[in-house]
Amino acid sequence: MQRVREARVSVAGEVVGSIGRGLCVLLGVAASDSPDEADLLSRKIVGLRVFDDDAGQMNRAIDDVGGSLLVVSQFTLHADCRRGRRPSFAAAAAAPLAQVLYDRFVAAARASHVPVETGRFQAHMDLALVNDGPVTIVLDTTELRAA
């Protein structure tokens, strides 16, 4: 996820999702992921205090600053580049499972009353954003479960 001043995603030249201040979430679903992990990740992202308070410290969550989420599916986050020159995507979930868990993540985020915009699942998308900070954080449900 990236803290952004603004972000938008387009499909075939049409803007399908756009936010101002908030978080751009590039969501990769692994074949081993579950609905519980989609819920856990959504709660974690919505609750993370990655926005500055009046003292300039990262101490506010997205709802504290009136921010939004832009959630974009991105299976390429599961690329395995250890062998050869062509990435393997074997660890990524097949489209039917990935879409179910992507939709579940989005629904859980919306249930937290944070405004949520999305890309279009399985579409070729153009993403434009202004990273604020820059602040970029990688979250993995494997690590979150262990905590």
N, C-alpha and C positions, 0 to 999 in steps of 0.2 A: 504494500500500500504506500501511497505517496501523499503527503500533505500538500494541498494545492491552493492556489489563489483562484484558479478556474480550470475547468476541464470540460471537454466535449468529445463525443464519439459520433462518427458519421458512417453511414453505409450508402455506397453509390452516390455520394455527394449530398445526401440528406442527413441532417443532424437528428439523431435518434435519442440522444441523452446529453444533458448539459447541466453543469453546476457552477456556482461561484465558489466561495470558500468552503473547503471540506477535505474529503479524502477520496482519492481515486484508488479503487481496489481492483487489482488485476487478480482474478480468481482462477486458480488452476485446481482442478479436481483430480485426485489420484484414484486409481482403481480400488485402492484399499480404504477409501474414505467412506464415512457413514453419515446418516442424517444427524446423529448426535454431534458429530464433528462439525457439520455445517452450522448447527445452532451454537456450539461452543465458539467457533471462529467469529460468528456474527456478534455475539455478546462481547467478546474480547475486543474486537475492532471498535464497536460503538463505545465501549467504556474506556479505551486507552486515552490517557491524558497526554496528548501530543501537541496541544495548542498552548501558546504562551499566555500566562497570566499577566497582571499589571507589572509584575517585577521582571518580566521577560523569561520566566521559567516555564518549562513544559509542565503544566499543572491543570489543564482544562481538557475535558472531553469534547467530542463533536457537538453534543447537545448543549453544552455550556456556552459555546460560541455561536450557536445558531447555524451550524454548518450542515452540509449535505454529503451524501455518498454517491459516487458514480461507480457502479460495479460492472466490470467488463470481463467476460469469460476469456481465459487464455490457457489453453491446454499446453502450449509450448513451454510453460513454466516447469513442466515435468520432463524436459529434454535431458537425455543422458548422452553426454558428449565424450565419455571416457574412451570409447573405441572408435577408430576410424575418423572420417571427416563428415559423416552424415549423422545428425542426431537421431537417436531412437526415442520414440514416444510411447514405448510399451508400458511405462508406469502410469500414464494418463488414463483416466476412466474412459470407457466407451461412451459415445455421445448420449445414449438413453439414460445411463446412470448420471453422467455429468450434468445433464440438463435438470434432472430431478433435484440433485444436490445444489446446483446453482440457484434454481428457483426457491429452494428451501432457505438458502442463505439470504436471498433477497427478501423473502417473506418475513424471516426473523428480524432482519434489519428494519423493515417497515413497521413491524410490530413494536419496535422500540420508539416509534414516533419520530424518527429521524427521516427527513426527506431523502428518498432514494431514486436515482435515475439509473438506467441500464443501457448497455449496448444491445446488440441483437445476437442471440446465441447461434453459433456456427456460421456467422456471416463474416466476410472479409471486412474489417473495420479500420477506419483511420481514427487515431486517437491524438488529440492535441491537448496539452496541459501546460500550466505554468507551475512548476514545483516550487513550493514555499519553504525556503530554508537553505538548501534543499533538505527535506526530511523524507527519507525512504526507509521503510521497515519491512523486513521479511518475517512473516509468521508461518509456522508449520504446525499443523495439528498434532503431529507426532510429538513435538516438543511441548505443546500446550497440555497434552494429556499427561505427560510425565511430571509436570509442575505441581 
